[in-house]
């Protein structure tokens, strides 16, 4: 006796929620896969109800499908948790950046904004005779002098006067320091810019600090400097190494070490 077994119509998967360019963000992906998971269970149940009794669904295949889909679901949940951690990290970076507003800080760099005075921190690995040159935004030399630097850090404050006594206008100026030791070997001298943090751009990632018209990230900050409560001098007692003989020394506010 022949047995007529009718086969169920082919199962067509539900249409995806994305486009050909697809997957604009993680939330749409999660929503789409959640909807598809419910569709998957519905289709699987329907398949079980309408399976061919002469060729039933392989239980191993059935279990593998469930495990694979469950694994995808867990991975998507993990991605959501990672997104939350990233959001918390961004919030922490923003909070950290805000505490610098209004404070005087030192950052790696050679360009400082001059508006009455400009300050650079200079670090020399050994005692050296250094040539310090300050140029404006067009590359024109505003000031140049030779100074004796001690090993370690020192500060150079420029009052805006050139070698000929000309007062230079406010703007961005770059300091370059080149040195040689007693043997004539070149000494690498690093420079830092010192200034007040005017504002923080929280729309950038990571947040950007504005210092004298230039922007810096928080990881470029070397130290926070508390304003002096003393006599306010910038090297009257210890600025002889910064070139008073050149007419730009500690007496008129252009250098201290």
C-alpha positions in Angstrom: 0.0 0.0 0.0 1.4 3.3 -1.0 1.7 6.1 1.5 1.1 9.6 0.3 3.0 11.9 2.5 2.4 15.6 1.9 5.4 17.8 2.5 5.0 21.2 4.2 5.7 24.2 2.0 9.3 25.6 2.2 9.9 27.9 5.1 10.8 31.4 4.2 12.7 33.3 6.7 11.4 36.6 8.0 12.6 39.7 6.2 15.6 41.4 7.8 15.3 44.7 9.6 18.4 46.2 8.0 19.2 47.5 4.5 21.8 46.4 1.9 24.2 48.9 3.5 22.9 47.5 6.8 23.5 47.7 10.5 23.7 51.3 11.3 24.2 50.8 15.0 24.4 48.2 17.7 20.9 48.8 19.0 19.3 48.1 15.6 21.3 44.9 15.3 20.2 43.8 18.7 16.6 44.5 18.0 16.8 42.8 14.7 18.3 39.6 16.1 15.8 39.5 18.9 12.9 39.7 16.4 14.6 37.0 14.3 15.1 34.8 17.4 11.3 34.8 18.0 10.8 34.1 14.3 13.3 31.3 14.5 11.5 29.7 17.4 8.2 30.0 15.6 9.6 28.4 12.4 11.3 25.7 14.4 8.1 24.8 16.2 6.2 24.8 12.9 8.9 22.6 11.4 8.5 20.1 14.2 4.7 20.1 13.9 4.9 19.5 10.1 8.0 17.3 9.9 7.9 14.2 7.6 7.2 11.2 9.9 9.3 9.1 7.5 12.2 11.6 7.8 12.0 13.4 11.1 14.1 16.3 12.1 17.5 15.3 13.4 17.7 16.1 17.1 21.4 16.8 16.9 20.7 19.4 14.2 17.9 20.8 16.2 20.1 21.2 19.3 22.9 22.7 17.3 20.6 25.4 15.9 19.4 26.3 19.4 23.0 26.5 20.7 24.2 28.7 17.8 21.3 31.1 18.2 21.7 31.3 22.0 25.5 32.0 21.5 24.7 34.9 19.1 22.2 36.3 21.7 24.8 36.2 24.5 27.4 37.8 22.3 25.0 40.7 21.5 24.3 41.1 25.2 28.0 41.3 25.9 28.4 43.9 23.2 25.7 46.0 24.9 27.5 45.7 28.2 30.8 46.8 26.6 29.0 49.8 25.1 27.9 50.7 28.6 31.4 50.5 29.9 32.7 52.7 27.0 30.0 55.3 27.8 31.1 55.3 31.5 34.7 55.7 30.5 33.8 58.7 28.3 31.9 60.2 31.2 34.9 59.7 33.4 37.2 61.4 30.9 34.9 64.4 30.7 34.8 64.7 34.4 38.5 64.5 34.6 39.0 67.1 32.0 36.6 69.6 33.7 38.7 69.8 36.8 41.5 71.4 34.9 39.5 74.5 33.8 41.0 77.6 35.3 44.1 75.9 36.5 47.7 76.5 35.3 49.2 73.4 33.7 52.3 72.4 31.9 52.0 70.3 28.7 54.5 69.0 26.1 54.9 71.6 23.4 56.9 74.5 22.1 54.1 76.9 21.0 52.8 79.4 23.7 50.4 82.2 23.5 51.9 85.6 24.3 49.7 88.2 25.9 51.9 90.3 28.2 54.1 87.3 29.0 54.7 83.8 27.6 56.2 80.9 29.7 58.0 77.8 28.7 59.5 75.1 30.9 62.9 73.8 29.6 64.4 70.5 30.6 68.1 69.7 30.0 69.6 66.3 30.8 73.0 68.0 31.7 74.6 71.4 32.1 74.8 73.1 28.7 75.1 76.3 26.9 71.8 76.7 25.0 70.7 79.0 22.2 67.0 79.9 22.7 65.1 81.3 19.7 61.6 82.6 19.7 59.7 82.9 16.4 56.2 84.2 15.6 53.5 82.4 13.6 55.1 83.4 10.3 58.6 82.0 11.3 60.2 85.4 11.9 62.6 85.5 14.7 61.4 87.7 17.6 64.1 87.0 20.1 67.3 84.9 20.3 69.8 84.6 23.1 72.5 82.2 24.6 72.0 81.0 28.1 73.7 78.7 30.6 71.3 76.0 31.6 71.8 73.7 34.6 70.8 70.0 34.5 67.2 69.5 35.2 64.2 71.8 34.7 64.1 75.6 34.5 61.6 78.2 33.4 61.9 80.8 30.6 59.5 83.7 30.7 59.5 86.1 27.8 58.2 89.6 28.1 57.7 90.2 24.4 60.7 92.3 23.7 63.1 91.5 20.9 66.8 91.8 20.9 66.6 95.4 19.7 64.0 96.3 22.4 61.0 96.2 20.1 57.8 95.1 21.7 56.2 92.3 19.8 52.4 92.0 19.5 50.3 89.4 21.3 50.0 86.1 19.4 51.4 82.5 19.2 55.1 82.1 19.5 57.3 79.1 19.3 60.5 78.5 21.4 63.3 76.4 20.1 66.2 75.4 22.3 69.5 73.9 21.1 72.4 73.1 23.4 75.9 71.8 23.5 77.9 70.4 26.4 81.5 71.3 27.4 82.7 68.7 24.8 80.8 70.3 22.0 78.3 67.4 21.8 74.7 68.3 21.1 72.3 68.1 24.0 68.6 67.3 23.5 66.5 69.9 25.3 62.8 69.4 25.7 60.2 72.1 26.1 56.9 72.4 27.8 54.2 75.0 27.5 52.7 76.5 30.6 49.3 78.2 30.6 45.8 78.4 32.0 43.2 75.9 30.8 40.5 78.2 29.3 37.9 75.6 28.3 37.2 72.0 27.5 35.6 70.6 24.4 33.5 67.7 25.6 32.2 66.9 22.1 35.7 65.6 21.1 36.9 62.1 22.0 38.9 62.3 24.1 38.0 65.7 25.5 40.3 68.6 24.3 41.7 71.2 26.7 42.2 74.8 25.3 45.4 76.4 26.5 46.4 79.7 24.9 44.5 79.0 21.7 46.0 75.5 21.3 44.2 72.2 22.2 45.7 69.3 24.2 44.4 66.0 25.6 44.6 65.3 29.3 47.4 62.7 28.8 49.7 65.5 27.6 49.5 67.3 30.9 52.7 66.9 32.9 51.7 68.8 36.0 49.3 71.2 37.5 50.9 74.4 38.9 49.4 76.3 41.8 49.6 80.1 41.5 52.4 81.7 43.4 51.4 83.5 46.6 54.8 85.1 47.1 56.2 88.3 45.8 55.1 87.4 42.2 58.6 87.6 40.8 59.5 85.5 37.9 63.2 85.0 38.5 64.5 88.3 40.1 66.7 86.2 42.4 67.7 83.4 40.2 67.4 84.6 36.6 71.0 85.5 35.9 71.4 82.3 33.8 68.6 83.4 31.5 70.4 86.2 29.7 70.2 89.5 31.6 73.4 90.4 29.7 71.4 90.3 26.5 68.9 92.9 27.7 66.2 90.2 28.2 67.1 88.8 31.6 65.3 88.4 34.8 65.2 92.1 35.5 62.6 92.6 32.7 60.8 89.3 33.0 62.2 87.4 30.0 63.8 84.5 31.8 64.5 82.5 35.0 66.2 79.2 35.7 
